[in-house]
């Protein structure tokens, strides 16, 4: 899990579900492709509901990381793409449910005109570092 830190000379994350900076721990770096709210059958989960879509995305990320011995707590960075500024507080609130305070990944959020399908409201692109002792080679 990343060790996060802040500086009193820079703006603060203030419990938005991310750290200002994180040190990358030892382990295997895993880059995931942008995850959307598709089920395993490529059905959109949570059409029109950014909270449900965000939860499905974390479910997908968790399944992918578990395949290589990883956990959500191994995520060191997330880029969030969203389509409506009003969605960001909801996405951030959901994200806080998946990470312990003080261990959240760093984050970049980008509002976009659209995503890969007109019904996608959010896409998350995480980078994780799976500790060597848990890593399962593929």
C-alpha positions in Angstrom: 0.0 0.0 0.0 1.3 3.4 -0.8 2.6 5.7 1.9 1.1 9.1 1.3 2.1 12.5 2.4 1.2 16.2 2.2 2.9 19.5 2.7 1.5 22.4 4.6 2.7 24.6 1.7 0.4 23.0 -0.8 -3.4 22.6 -1.1 -4.8 19.5 0.7 -6.7 16.4 -0.4 -9.2 16.9 2.6 -10.8 13.4 2.6 -11.6 13.3 -1.1 -10.3 9.8 -1.4 -6.7 10.5 -2.6 -3.3 11.5 -1.3 -1.3 14.5 -2.5 1.8 12.3 -3.0 2.7 8.7 -2.5 5.9 6.7 -2.3 5.8 3.6 -4.4 6.5 0.5 -2.3 8.6 -2.5 -3.5 6.8 -4.9 -5.7 5.6 -5.6 -9.2 4.0 -2.6 -11.0 0.7 -3.4 -12.6 -0.9 -1.0 -15.1 -4.6 -1.6 -15.8 -6.4 -0.3 -18.8 -9.2 2.2 -18.2 -12.0 0.3 -16.5 -15.7 1.1 -17.2 -18.9 -0.3 -15.7 -19.2 -3.3 -17.9 -20.1 -6.7 -16.3 -18.2 -9.8 -17.4 -20.8 -10.2 -20.2 -20.1 -6.6 -21.4 -23.5 -5.3 -20.1 -23.4 -1.8 -18.8 -24.0 -1.8 -15.0 -25.7 1.3 -13.6 -26.8 3.0 -16.7 -27.4 6.7 -15.7 -26.1 6.2 -12.2 -22.5 7.3 -11.6 -22.4 5.8 -8.1 -23.3 2.3 -9.3 -20.9 2.6 -12.2 -18.1 3.6 -9.9 -18.8 0.6 -7.7 -18.8 -1.8 -10.7 -15.5 -0.3 -11.8 -13.9 -1.0 -8.4 -15.4 -4.5 -8.6 -13.7 -5.0 -12.0 -10.4 -3.5 -10.8 -10.5 -5.8 -7.7 -11.0 -8.9 -9.9 -8.1 -8.0 -12.2 -5.7 -7.3 -9.3 -6.8 -10.5 -7.5 -5.7 -12.5 -10.5 -2.1 -11.4 -9.9 -2.3 -11.5 -6.1 -3.1 -7.8 -5.7 -5.7 -5.9 -3.7 -7.3 -2.5 -4.1 -5.0 -1.3 -1.3 -2.0 -1.9 -3.7 -3.2 0.9 -6.0 -0.8 3.8 -5.9 -2.4 6.0 -8.6 -5.8 6.4 -10.3 -6.7 8.6 -13.2 -10.5 9.4 -13.2 -12.3 10.4 -16.4 -15.9 11.7 -15.9 -18.4 13.4 -18.1 -20.2 15.9 -15.7 -18.6 18.0 -13.0 -21.5 17.3 -10.6 -20.4 13.6 -10.7 -17.0 14.1 -9.2 -18.1 14.4 -5.5 -20.0 11.2 -5.9 -17.1 9.4 -7.4 -14.8 10.7 -4.7 -17.2 9.7 -1.9 -17.5 6.1 -3.3 -13.7 6.0 -3.7 -13.2 6.8 0.0 -15.1 3.5 0.8 -12.4 1.4 -0.8 -9.3 2.9 0.8 -8.3 3.5 4.4 -7.7 7.1 5.3 -4.0 7.8 4.8 -3.4 5.0 2.3 -5.4 6.4 -0.6 -3.7 6.5 -4.0 -2.7 9.7 -5.7 -5.3 10.9 -8.2 -5.8 12.9 -11.4 -9.4 13.7 -12.4 -10.3 14.8 -16.0 -13.7 15.9 -17.2 -14.2 14.7 -20.7 -16.9 15.3 -23.4 -17.5 11.5 -23.7 -16.2 8.1 -23.0 -16.1 4.9 -25.1 -19.9 4.4 -25.0 -22.5 7.1 -24.6 -23.8 5.5 -21.4 -20.4 5.4 -19.6 -20.3 8.2 -17.0 -16.9 7.4 -15.4 -13.7 5.5 -16.3 -10.8 4.7 -13.9 -7.3 3.9 -14.9 -5.3 2.6 -11.9 -1.7 1.7 -11.4 -1.0 -0.8 -8.6 2.2 -2.2 -7.0 1.7 -5.8 -5.8 4.2 -6.9 -3.1 6.6 -9.5 -4.4 5.5 -12.0 -1.8 1.9 -11.9 -3.0 2.5 -11.5 -6.8 1.1 -14.4 -8.9 2.9 -14.5 -12.3 0.6 -15.0 -15.3 
